[in-house]
Amino acid sequence: MQLNGTSEDDEKEADIWAGNTLIPSGDFESFKKEGDYSEKRVIQFAKSQGISPGIVVGRLQREGMIKYNMLNNLKEKYEMQLYHV
């Protein structure tokens, strides 16, 4: 299925690339092995990586480590308005 010119496979590959670029896989594996996905620990880990906690939450959700309804308060939300000229 195509979404805005990209396929679902393209989206999955982009997610993997972004995840590994923003959070080195070795660091993330060590974090996962700890097994502490509390809000406090996610914030600490994100800070150690120099990234937003929402990025960590998204990756944990995508990899099935936490449910999609967990820690969403750590994600930044943006609202865009498009104007047609």
Secondary structure, DSSP 8 states (H G I E B T S, - for coil): -EETTEEHHHHHHHHHHHHHHHS-HHHHHHHHHH----HHHHHHHHHHHTS-HHHHHHHHHHTTSS-TTSSGGGS----------
